[in-house]
Amino acid sequence: MDLKLNGLVALVTGASIGLGHSIARMLADEGARVAILARRTSLLNELADEIEKSGKERPFIITEDITADGAAERIRDQVQKHYGRCDILVNNAGGSRPMPGLGTEPEWAEAMLLNFTSGRRLTHALIPLMQANKYGRIINVTGGDEPLIMNAAMPPNGAVHIWSKALSRLVAKDGITVNSIPPGRIHSEQIDKRIMPTEESRRAWVEGHCPAGYIGQPEDLAVLCVWLASPLARYITGQVIHVDGGARRFAH
């Protein structure tokens, strides 16, 4: 199927590894021109080399910490200078913040800044570029909303979902859609090294929680993200779509 992404400009944050890496690669495979952003330049260069060797346009590399002051404006200006436009934004930078007790004020503030505020700022900075062309796709890769433990990333996830719904109603008239994708357990640096570092822990989690019977691969989420980025997904907006192998227990 032709997703009609050829020539559209996409910015993917947190693109150096895992989900962001797969999303950027798949967008490039479908013909999008991709800007990739993260803090580790060496990993971004490896991804850019990989995409270029596949015969696609080499991605534009942006090394930036999205939580830094003024980052949203600097990123917007670089994308606009290089491409002259931005059609697709994938807010993928973020991270889980489990804590054994109540946590500290700095821990809660850092989690909100990383998982909500920074992505909101970047989105608001880029929306005028999308409005100018009457086309935009904003996809937020968020996280779980079942609070099994104290985790400072969960309230920001909920904030993203609510903000995204409100934003989707505001910008729909401009041809812009806004959707969120909370991943379940998907192989990544965070899952494989921090949350479930052993094969035994992964097997136990799958047996107790995942009807699909396995932990997902980054490509399992990337395919949905790339679909939502396409013109074909024009009537899908304001949604929260879980990609978790059926692990989530809520029916809504």
N, C-alpha and C positions, 0 to 999 in steps of 0.2 A: 504494500500500500504506500502511495506517495503521501507523506505527511505535509508536503508543501512548506517545508522549512528552509528550502534552498535560499541562501542569501540573507536570511534574517539574522540579526545580531543578538547573541545571548551572553549574559554575564552569569557565571556560576561562582558563588563564594564557597569557601571550604573545599576547593577543587583539587587539593594536592593528593588526597588519598580517599579510599573508601567510596561512599555514595557520591560525593562530588566528582571524583575522578571518573566514575562510570557514567554519570549524567553528562559531563562535558564530552566524554568520548562518544557517547551515543548521539548527542546533539550534532557533533561534528560529522559523524557518519551519515546523518540525515541531511547534511548540506548546510547547516547553520554555521555562521562565523562566530567563533567562541572566544570570549575573554575569560580567563581563568584567574582566580584570586585566592590567595592564601598567604601565610606568613613564611613558608619554607620555599624559597626560590628554587632550590635544587630539585625538589620534587615537582614543582611546576614545569621546570625545564624538561624533566623526564617525560611528563605527560605531553608537553608540546612536541617533543621529538617523536613520540609514539604516534600522535595524530598526523604530523607532517609526513612521516614515513608511510602512512596508510594512503597517502595521495590527497589528503585534505589540506585546506589552508591552515598554516601554522597559527595556533591561538596567540592572542595578545596576552602577555603575562603582566599581572599587577600584584606586586608584593605589598601587602598592607595588613595591618591589624584593624579589623572593622570596629573594634571597641575604642580606638584612639580618637581623641578630639579632632573633629574636622574630617574624619575618614570618609564619610558619605560624600561630601562635596569633592574631595580629592579623587575619589573613585569615579564619580559621575563625570568630572572634567576630563579624566584620562580616557574613558570610554567614548565620550563625545568627540574628543580631539582625534582619536584613532579611527573611529568608525562613522562618526557623524550622526549616530542614532543608537538607540537601545530598544529592542523589541521584546526581549525575554529576560526576566530576572529570576534566578533560582537562589533563594536564600537558604543556603545549606550549612553555613557556619553555626556551630553551637555545640553543646555538650551536656551530658548528664552531670548532676551535682549531688550525689547521695551524701547524707551526713548522719552520724550516729546519734546526735542529739538535736537540740533546737537550732544549732548553727549560730553564726555570728552575723552582725549587721554587714560587715564587708563581704561575707560569703553570699548572703542573700542579694546584696546590691550587684555583685559581680555576675551572678547567675541571671538576673533580670537584664543587665546591660548586654551580656553576650547573647542570650536566647530570645530577647524581645526588642529592646530599645535600638540596638545597632541595626538589625534588619529593618525595623520600621523607618529609621532615619534614611537608610539607603534607598528603600522603596519610595519614600516621599521625594527624595532627591531626583529619582529617575522617572517618576510618573510624567512630568512635563514633556520629556523626550518621547514617551509613548503616546501622549495625547496629541503631540504635533503630527504624528503619522496615523492616528486613529487605529492603533493596534498595540496591544500589550498583553503579555502573559506573565503573571507573578505567581510563582510556586514556592511555598514555604515548606521546607522539610523540618518538621517539628519533633514531637516525641509523645510518649504515652500520656494518657490522662487518667489512668487507674492508679491512685496513690497508695501503693502497697507499702512503701517506706517513706520516710521524710527525705524529700529530694527537692532541692532548691530550683531545679529546672522545670518542675511540673507547673507551678503557677505561671511562669512565662509562656509555657506551651499553651495553656488555656487562654492567656492574654492574646497570643498570636491568632488563635482561632477566632476569638471574638472580634478583634481588630480587623482581621481579614474579611469577615462577613460584612462588617460595616463598610469597609473600603470597597468591597465588591459592588455594593449598592450605589456608591458614589460615582464610580468610574465606568460602570457598565455602558453608559451612553457613549463613551469614548472608544469602545471596542476593546476594552481591557478586562480581562478576567483575573480573579484572585482565588487561589485554592491552596489548601494545606494537605500535606501528606505526612502523617505520623508513622514512622517505620516501627515494626516490631523488632525482634532480634534478628539482625542481619549482620553477616560477617563484616567486621570493620576493625580498625585499630582499637577503638573503644571497647567493643564487645569481646574481641579475641584476646586482648592483652590485660584489660582491667576488670571487666565484669564477669566473664567466663573464660579464664585463662587456661583451663585444662579440658581435655577431651571428655573426661568424666563429668565435669560440671555442665558441659554443653549437652551431653547425652541425657543427663538427669533433667535438665530444663525442658528439653524437647519432649521427653516421656511424660512429664507432668503438666505441660502447658500448651503444646503446639499440635493441633489436629493434623496439620500438613505433614508432620513427622520429620521435619528437618529445619535447620536454621537457614534463612534466605541468603541469597547472594546479592551484592549491590545492583546487579542488572535487573533483579526482580522488581526493584523500586524504580530504577531508571526508565524502564519502558513506560510506566505510567506518567512519570514526569515529562518525558519527551512528547507523549501523546497530548498532555494538557498544554504543552507549549505550542502546539500546532494550530493553524487556523481551523482545522476540523473540529476542535474542541470548543468552539465559540459559545455554545449554550451551556457549558459546565462552569459555573462560577459560584463562589461563596461556600464551597463544599470542603468537608474534612473527610479524606478518603484514607483509611487505614490499609497498610500493606504489612501483614503480620502472620500470614499462614493460618489465620483463624484463631490466634491466641487471645485476642481481646474478647472479654466475656459479655460486655454490654451489647445489646442489640441495636443501639442507636448511637 
